[in-house]
Amino acid sequence: MSDQTILAHISELIAEEHRLQNDPSPAADAHARIRHLEEQLDQCWDLLRQRQAIRDAGGDPGAAHERPISEVEGYLQ
């Protein structure tokens, strides 16, 4: 997976999140879906940061892997 592919996926997730947030009559599960989208976005950003760190260290960014939501959401900001 390339950085461009990850960034395209991020754009899709953001577009869906905005659609749900701006829906005047949201579905009953809209808040849960938005939360899931936010978690997926966090995973994508984490993966991009991993890829950049590996690249900066002279490694193959393809060695980066998506971490579980439970791990990514547990990071201290």
C-alpha positions in Angstrom: 0.0 0.0 0.0 1.4 3.4 -0.9 1.2 6.7 0.9 -1.1 7.9 -1.9 -3.4 5.0 -1.4 -3.6 5.7 2.3 -4.2 9.4 1.7 -7.0 8.6 -0.8 -8.6 6.4 1.8 -8.3 9.2 4.4 -10.1 11.5 1.9 -12.9 9.0 1.5 -13.3 8.6 5.3 -13.4 12.4 5.8 -15.9 12.9 3.1 -18.2 10.2 4.7 -17.7 11.7 8.1 -18.7 15.2 6.8 -21.8 13.8 5.1 -22.9 12.2 8.3 -22.2 15.2 10.4 -24.1 17.5 8.0 -27.1 15.2 7.6 -30.2 17.1 8.8 -31.9 13.8 9.7 -29.2 11.3 10.6 -29.8 7.6 10.9 -30.1 6.1 14.3 -26.6 4.7 14.1 -24.9 7.8 12.7 -23.0 8.6 15.9 -21.6 5.1 16.1 -20.6 5.3 12.4 -18.9 8.6 12.9 -17.0 7.2 15.9 -15.8 4.2 13.8 -14.7 6.6 11.0 -12.7 8.6 13.5 -11.0 5.4 14.7 -10.2 4.4 11.1 -8.8 7.8 10.4 -6.6 7.5 13.5 -5.3 4.1 12.2 -4.6 5.6 8.7 -2.7 8.6 10.2 -0.7 6.2 12.5 0.2 4.0 9.5 1.4 7.1 7.5 3.5 8.2 10.5 5.0 4.6 10.8 5.8 4.6 7.1 7.6 8.0 7.4 9.6 7.0 10.5 10.7 3.8 8.7 11.6 5.7 5.6 13.5 8.3 7.6 15.5 5.5 9.2 16.4 4.2 5.8 14.1 1.2 5.8 11.3 0.0 3.6 8.0 1.8 4.4 6.2 -1.3 3.2 7.2 -2.9 6.5 4.8 -0.7 8.4 1.5 -2.3 9.4 -1.9 -1.2 10.5 -2.2 -1.4 14.2 -5.4 -2.4 16.0 -7.8 0.3 16.9 -7.5 -0.5 20.6 -3.7 0.2 20.4 -4.0 3.4 18.3 -6.8 4.8 20.4 -4.7 4.1 23.6 -1.9 6.5 22.6 -1.4 9.5 24.8 -1.6 12.8 23.0 
